[in-house]
Amino acid sequence: MTTQSANKSASSMAELMARHTTPVTTLHKGQEVEGIITKLTSSEILLDLQSKTEAVVLEKERRYIRSMLALLKVGDKVKVTVLNAESDTGNAVVSLRRFIDSKTWDRLAAIEKSHEKLDVTIKNTTKGGYMVETVDGIDGFLPNSHISFKQGAQDIIGKTIPVMIAELHQEGRKLIVSQKTILGQKDFDDLAKILKVGKKVSGVVSHVPTFGIFVSIQLKDKEGKEMLVDGFVHVSEISWEKVADVSLLFTVGDAIEAVVIGFDSNAKRVDLSIKRLTADPFEEILKEYTVDKKVTGTIEKIIDNGVIVNLGKEGIEGIIRKEKIPPTVTYEVGQKITVTVSQVDVKKHRIQLTPVLLEKPLTYR
C-alpha cells in the first residue's frame, strides 16, 4: 500500500469513527432543541435532531402549515418543542409553532419599520371596526377611523386589502392596521404646512362616536402621491346649535366639508370644524343683550352653582350664579322673572345675569 493510499484510508477511517462516536441526543417532552429540516412538503415535514430517527413535525392547522412552507426551506436550522420523545413509529414528534410565531412577528416588525404595505383579509365586522388576518394567520384589528371607503363597508368582508401597520406588540399579540398612510412626525409637520388653519377640506365620515365624527381626508403630498389623513370634528364643532345625538346627523360614508382649525401632533390628526364654515348666527342675536339691560325670562333649570334662564330666543340662555341670589330668594322651574344682563359670553352663547329685586331682601344693606 502506498503512503498516499494509507493516508486516505486512515482519513476515511477517522471520519467513520468520528461519525460513529457522535453522541445521540436524548429527547424529553417539553424540551426545546435545534434541528435541521430534511424534508418540507404540505403533507410531511421531517427534521434531523441528531436522535435515533428523524423527528416529525405535528401540525394540523392549515395557517401554520402555510407559514412553514412560506418561511422555511430544506437545510434551515430551526428550534422546535418536543411533544413526544418517541411515538409508536419510533419517531420523535415536535412542534414548530413557537419558532414560526417568532419568525412571523419578526417579519411584521420589519414591515412596520420599513413602512411597507401588508396584505390582510377582512374576516368580520365589530362595533369599532373590522377583524383582519394576515397571510401568516396573525389576527389584527382595522379601526373604523382608519378605513378608506372607496368601496362599501359591507362589501369589504372577505376581501384582501393592502394596509399599513399602525401598532404592533408581539408580547400582547396586538396588531392594529390602517388603510391610511402612517405619517412620521416630519411628514405630519409638512402636512400641517400644506393644509394650514382655515383651509377648507373635503372628506368622508369613517366613524361616528358620541363625542364627534372621524373623517378620512384624501390629500396629495409634495410629490403628488395620494394619502389618507385622519381628521376629527368634535361634537361642539359640528353646529352652532347644540347637538344632542351625533348619529342622527351623520352615518359612516357621508361626504362632508369642513375647515381646518388645528393639528393634533400626538395623534397625527387634523382638527376640523363644520360650523365655522358659516358665520355664528348668535352673534347678531347677542347684540340685543347689552350689559345692564333688563330682560325677562323663564327659569329652565336649577343647578348646583345657580339658575339657568331661558331668554326666549332659540339657543340663548342666561345663568344667575348662586352667589348673586339673595339668601331669602328662591326660584322654581317655569317661573317668569326679570333680570339684568351683567356679562355676555359670545363663545359659550351664555349670558350672565343678576336678579332684579322687586323688594329689598331682609339682608339687604
N, C-alpha and C positions, 0 to 999 in steps of 0.2 A: 504494500500500500504506500502510495506517495505521501509526502508531507502535506501537500495541498488537500488530498483526499482525507487524510487523517484529521486535519483541522476542520474540514467541512463536516465530517461525521461527528466529531466532538461537539461542534456548534449545534448541530441538529439535535443531538442527544441532550445538550444543556437546555435547549428550548423546550423539548418534550418534558424534561424533568421540572422545568420552571412552571409549565402549564399544569403538570400533574400535582405540583405542590401548592398551586394557588388555592387559598382557603375557600371553602364553600360557605356562603352566607347563610346563617341560621335565621329564619324569619319568625316574627311573633305578631299576633293580631294587634292592630293599632299602631304598629311601628311605621315610621316614615323612612324610606330608603330611596337611594338613587338607582336608576336603571337606564338602559338604552333601548329605544324602540327598535324591534327587529321585524315587525310586521304591522302594517297600518291599512286596514280596509274598513268599509262600513259595517262589515259583519264580524270582524275579528281584529283585535289589537293585542300583540304579544310584546313582552319585554324581557331583556336579559338582566336579571338581578344578581347574577353570579350565585344562584342557588342550584338545587339539583336539576330542576327543569325550568323552562321559560314560564314567566308569570302571565296570567290572562287578565286583561282589564275588563272589569264588570261594569257595564253601563247600559241602562235601558232607556233613559231619556234621550229623545232624538236631538234636543238642542245641544246637549253636551257632546254627543257624537259628531254633530255638525261642527262644533267648535274645535274638537280634536283634529278632524280632517282638515280644517282650515288653518289651524295654527301650528300643527306638528308635521314631521316627516320622519321616515326611517333613518335611524342613526342619531336622532336627537336624544340628548340626555335629559331625563325628567325626574321629578321627585313624586313618589306615589305613597299611598297609605295602604298597608296590608289589611285586607278584610278577612282573609282565611289563609293561614300559613301553608296548608296543604289540603286541596279539595279531593273528592273521590277519584278524580282523574290523575292526581299526583301533582297538579299544577298549583302554584300559589295564585290566589285571587286578590287583585289590587284595585284601587280607585285612583283616578286622575283628577277628581273634581277640584280638590284644593289647588292643584297646580294650574288647572285650566282657569279657575276663577282668578287666580293671581295674574296669569298672563292676560286675561280679558280686561281686568281693571287697569293693568299697566298700559294696554292698548288704548283704553278710553282716556287715561291720563295724558298719553302722548297726543291724542286727537285734540283734547282740551287745550293743551299747551301750544299746539301749532295752529289753533283756530280753524281746523279743518271741519268739513261737513260730515255728519254722521247719519246714516240711514236708519230709520226706525219705522216700525209698523204700528199703526194705531189699533189698539186692542179693544178698548171700550171707553165710554164716557163716564165721568164722575161729576160731582157738584161743582168742583173748582176747575175742571179741565179734562184731560184725556190720559189714560194709562197707555204707555207705549212699550215696545220691546225691541231691543237691538238684535242684530243677526246672531249675536253670541248668546242670546237668551236672557240678557240683563233687563229687568223691569225698570221703567222710568216714568216720569210724570211731565206732561206738557200742560202748563197752566193756561187758562183761558186768555189771560192777559198777554200771552206770548204766541198767539196763533195768528197766522195770516189767513184772512177769509177770502181768498181768491176762489175757493170752492165752498159749497155749503157745509155747515157744521156737521150734519149727519152723514153727508156723502163721504166724509174723510175716514169713517170707520172701516178698518180692514185694509187701508191703503198704506203703502210705504212712502215716506216723505223724507227729504233731507232736513236736518236740523243742526243747530249749534248746541254745544254743551254749555249750560248756564251755571250749573253747580254739580260738583262731583265729590262724594265722600265714600271711600271704599269701606271704612270701618262700619258705618251705618248702612251700607249698601244703598246709598241715596244718589239718584241720578235725576236731575231736572234739566230738561231741554227746552229749546226755544226755536221758533221758526224765524226769529228776528236776528239781525246781525248783533253779536255780542260786542259792545263797544268798550274799548280800553279808555283810560282816563284822558289820554291825549285826543283820541277820536271824539270823545264826548265834548271836550273843550273846543275842538274845531267845529263841532256841530253847533255849539252854542253861538259861535261867531257867525255861522251861516244863517241860523234862524233869527236870533235877536228878539228881545222882548218887544211886543207889539206887532210881530209878524202874524199874518193870518195863514192858517194851515187847514188842510182837509184831512180827514181820517175816517176810520171805520171802528165802531164800538166793538171791543173784544171781550169785555167783562163788565157786569153791572152789579157791584156790591151795594150795600145800603148807604155807604158814605160817598158815592160818586160814580164815575164811569172811567174805565180804562179804554184808551184809544190807540189803535195802530196807525202810525203816520208813515206813509211811504215817501222817502226822500232820495235825493242823489247826492253823493259826496263830491269832493272837489275833482275826482277823476271821472265823474259821471256814472259811477256804479250805484245801482239801486240798493236801498237798505230800508228795513222797517225799524222804526223807533217807537218806543213806548211813551205814551202821553197819558196824563191824568187830569180829569176835571172833578174837583171837589164839589160836593153837593151844594155848597154855598156859592159856587161859581157857575151853576147851571142856569139860574134865572134870578131876576131882580126880586121876584116874589118868592115866598117860602116854598120849598119843595118837600112835601110830606113823604112821597114814595117815588124813588128814582125809577123803579121798574115799570111804573105806569107811563113814563115818558120815553124810555129807551129800551131797546132789545138788542141783543148781540147781532152784529151785522149791519146795523144802521149806519148810514153815511152822515157825517156831521162836519160842520165848520167851527173853528174856534180860533182864539188868539193866544199867542204865547205870552205868559205872564211871569215865567221864571224857569229855573232849571234845578232839578234835584240831583246833585253830583253823586251822592252816595248810591242812590237807586238807579242812576243813569237814565233819568226820566225827565220829560218835559212837562212842566206845569202849564195847564191850559185854562181858559175861561170861555164859556159860551155867552154869558150875559154881557160881557164887556164889548161884544160886537155891536151892541146898541147903547144909546145913552141911558143913563139911570132916570127912569120916569118919575122917581120920587123926589128928585132934586127940585123940580118945579113945584111939586106939592108942598115940600118942606119950607118953601119960601113964604108960605102963608103963616107959618108958625114962628113969628119973631119973638125974641126974648122980651119978657114982661107982658106979653099979650094974654088976655084972659080968654079961655076956650071952655067949652062944655064937652063932657064925655060920659061914657058908661063904664062902671067897674067890670072888667072882663075876668080878672083872676087875682087872687090874693096869694102872694108867695112869701117866703121866709124873710126876704130883705125889702119888701114893700108891696105896692099895689099896681097892677097893670091896668091901664085905662085905654079903652077903645075910643079913638077920637073921631070916629065916623067916616073916615076915608080908608079904603081898602089898603091893608098893609101898613098903615100908620098907627102906631101905638105909643103911649107915653107911660112913664113909670114915676110913681111917687115913692121915693125911698123912705124906708122905715123911720129914719132919724128926722124926716121932715113932717111926720104925722104926730100931732099933739097926743099926749097920753090919754086924753079924755075923748078922743075921736075914734070911732070905729066905722068900718065900711063893710058892705055886703055886695056880693056879686049881683050885677044887674042894676045897682044903684046909680042914678044920674048925679053928677057932681060938676062943680065949676072949679077950674084950676088955672094956675098961671104958668106960662112957659118960662123955665129957668135956664135951660140949655138944650141945644139941638145937636144930636149926633148923626150926621149925614151918612156915615159909613154903615152904622147899625140900623138906620131908619128908625131910630128911637128918640123920643123927646123926654127930657127930664122935667118933671112938673112939681109944683108946690100947691097945696090945697088953698083955696080961697075960703077963709072962715067967715061965716055969716055972723057968728057970735064969738066974743073973746072967750077962750077956754079959761078954766079956773086958774090954771098955772101960768096964764099969760102975764107978762110983765112989760 
